[in-house]
Amino acid sequence: MAKRKIIKIDEGRCNGCRLCVPNCPEGAIQIIDGKARLVSDLFCDGLGACLGHCPQGAITIEGREAEPYDERRVMENIVKAGPNTIKAHLAHLKEHGETKYLKEAVEYLKERKIPIPAETKAEGHQHFSGCPGSRMMDFSQTASRDGSEEGDRPSELRQWPVQLHLISPHVPYYQGKDVVIAADCTAYAFSDFHKNYLKGKSLAIACPKLDEGLDVYAEKIKAMIDDSKINTLTVVTMEVPCCAGLLHIAKQAAGQAKRRIPVKSVVVGIKGDILSEEWA
């Protein structure tokens, strides 16, 4: 079993209110002996749709060894629950940019000649019921890239979210793209971060010292390389020793991936200068 993101339920905090149960689109949570319990690792996609519905704060996300999420097994249960549950589950996958799982779910429905909700097939804006901060948005085609060296420069950010724990490695804005993984402090220290390193690229940010679940980061980067088939990976870190851990994670993931891609290391000094830039 590989390590991945998955929910953790604190039984000491759980009061059995059941609010998490209908807000798990995969049916991974049930009330057993008066407590919410994860019935199977196979059913939990680790996206955390249930988190904001627990008034006791008993549900968190952790990185641990778990069986891979199985979309087809999930669909077997969801289909039994009826059209509304199918619709909610597909909307959940689409909202989080899980295109791989969404495709599997739609194929499952087609194989069994079950109607596919119109919202799943429609283009454009879709109702979003999850956390606004984790809603997947790709605005690379509409954002203006005009600007001058003297006036205000436009942001080169092409997507949202950007924090590595929140992103899905399978979303469209990573597929076949050049990707930058930057330590949190780099954009503050280096004034031309957007112009020199972010322009035309997709982004993920992380802090190797303060973030938890760094093993999950390695799995996500590996998925970007193998599944989304990114072209290049640029890792931007600060000169402080703890920051080097981010490059280590990226190189570890690249080494475990089936595909081979160029990995560049950029080190920013605490005074905002570029100390080194080289292919790792």
C-alpha positions, -999 to 999 in steps of 0.1 A, spaced: 0 0 0 12 35 -8 8 66 14 -19 90 5 -43 116 19 -73 101 38 -97 112 65 -91 106 102 -120 106 127 -113 114 164 -138 91 182 -133 111 214 -146 142 198 -173 126 177 -208 129 192 -226 109 165 -246 138 151 -245 122 116 -239 155 98 -209 141 81 -227 111 66 -248 128 39 -219 152 32 -195 124 21 -203 120 -16 -186 86 -17 -205 70 12 -173 63 31 -186 73 65 -213 55 86 -224 58 122 -215 26 140 -220 22 178 -229 59 180 -197 71 163 -188 82 128 -164 57 113 -146 53 80 -160 21 66 -133 14 40 -102 31 27 -113 22 -8 -142 47 -5 -123 78 8 -108 100 -19 -91 122 7 -106 154 -7 -123 163 26 -158 173 16 -170 162 50 -146 183 70 -166 215 72 -198 197 83 -184 183 116 -194 207 144 -170 190 168 -139 192 145 -135 155 148 -125 149 112 -91 158 98 -70 148 68 -39 127 74 -12 111 52 -9 74 59 -6 40 41 -40 31 27 -55 11 0 -60 31 -33 -93 49 -37 -115 28 -60 -139 49 -81 -158 19 -95 -164 4 -61 -177 37 -50 -200 39 -80 -215 5 -71 -228 19 -38 -237 53 -52 -259 39 -80 -279 20 -54 -286 53 -36 -303 69 -65 -300 98 -90 -295 126 -65 -266 108 -49 -251 101 -83 -254 138 -92 -238 149 -59 -209 126 -63 -201 137 -99 -204 173 -89 -180 167 -61 -154 152 -84 -158 180 -109 -156 207 -83 -122 193 -71 -109 189 -106 -106 151 -103 -109 145 -141 -95 110 -139 -121 98 -113 -149 117 -131 -141 99 -163 -141 65 -146 -175 74 -130 -190 84 -163 -177 53 -180 -193 32 -153 -227 49 -158 -224 45 -196 -216 8 -193 -248 2 -173 -268 26 -194 -276 48 -164 -285 85 -173 -256 109 -168 -267 142 -151 -267 171 -175 -245 192 -152 -217 168 -156 -217 172 -194 -223 210 -195 -195 234 -200 -191 267 -181 -199 276 -146 -211 250 -122 -226 254 -87 -199 249 -61 -210 237 -26 -176 229 -11 -150 251 5 -145 282 -17 -107 281 -10 -103 247 -26 -125 252 -57 -105 244 -88 -103 274 -112 -83 275 -144 -81 311 -157 -50 307 -180 -71 315 -211 -87 347 -198 -61 363 -176 -44 393 -191 -6 390 -196 -1 426 -207 22 449 -186 52 471 -187 85 471 -168 77 504 -152 40 502 -142 20 476 -123 26 442 -136 -3 417 -139 -2 385 -120 11 355 -139 -10 331 -118 -30 308 -140 -50 287 -116 -64 281 -81 -58 266 -56 -20 266 -54 -12 250 -20 2 215 -26 -21 199 0 -52 214 -17 -44 207 -54 -52 176 -74 -23 165 -96 -48 154 -123 -65 188 -130 -63 202 -165 -39 230 -157 -11 206 -149 -16 183 -179 13 186 -203 25 219 -187 57 233 -172 52 233 -135 68 254 -107 69 241 -71 79 269 -49 86 272 -12 62 296 4 87 324 11 103 326 -24 77 349 -40 81 374 -11 119 374 -12 123 375 -50 105 405 -65 105 392 -101 91 358 -92 61 362 -114 80 375 -144 110 352 -143 96 319 -130 58 318 -130 49 332 -164 34 306 -187 37 279 -160 14 262 -135 22 265 -98 21 246 -65 35 260 -32 46 242 0 68 246 31 90 216 39 95 227 75 60 236 86 37 215 64 26 180 76 22 150 53 53 156 32 50 120 19 17 130 3 36 158 -15 59 132 -31 30 111 -43 13 142 -58 45 152 -77 49 117 -90 13 117 -102 19 150 -120 49 134 -138 33 101 -147 -5 109 -150 -6 145 -160 26 142 -180 41 175 -171 69 187 -193 94 202 -168 95 208 -131 112 239 -115 117 238 -78 122 273 -62 135 273 -26 152 297 -2 188 294 9 179 284 44 188 247 51 152 235 60 140 247 25 163 222 8 138 195 18 114 206 -9 140 199 -36 147 165 -20 110 156 -21 107 166 -58 139 147 -68 126 116 -48 93 118 -67 110 123 -100 132 93 -93 102 70 -85 82 82 -115 80 60 -146 86 90 -169 117 111 -169 115 149 -170 140 177 -165 141 191 -130 155 225 -123 166 239 -89 165 276 -82 178 289 -49 167 324 -37 188 343 -11 172 359 19 181 393 4 162 385 -28 190 375 -51 193 343 -71 221 322 -56 219 294 -81 199 281 -110 207 247 -124 192 215 -137 192 189 -109 
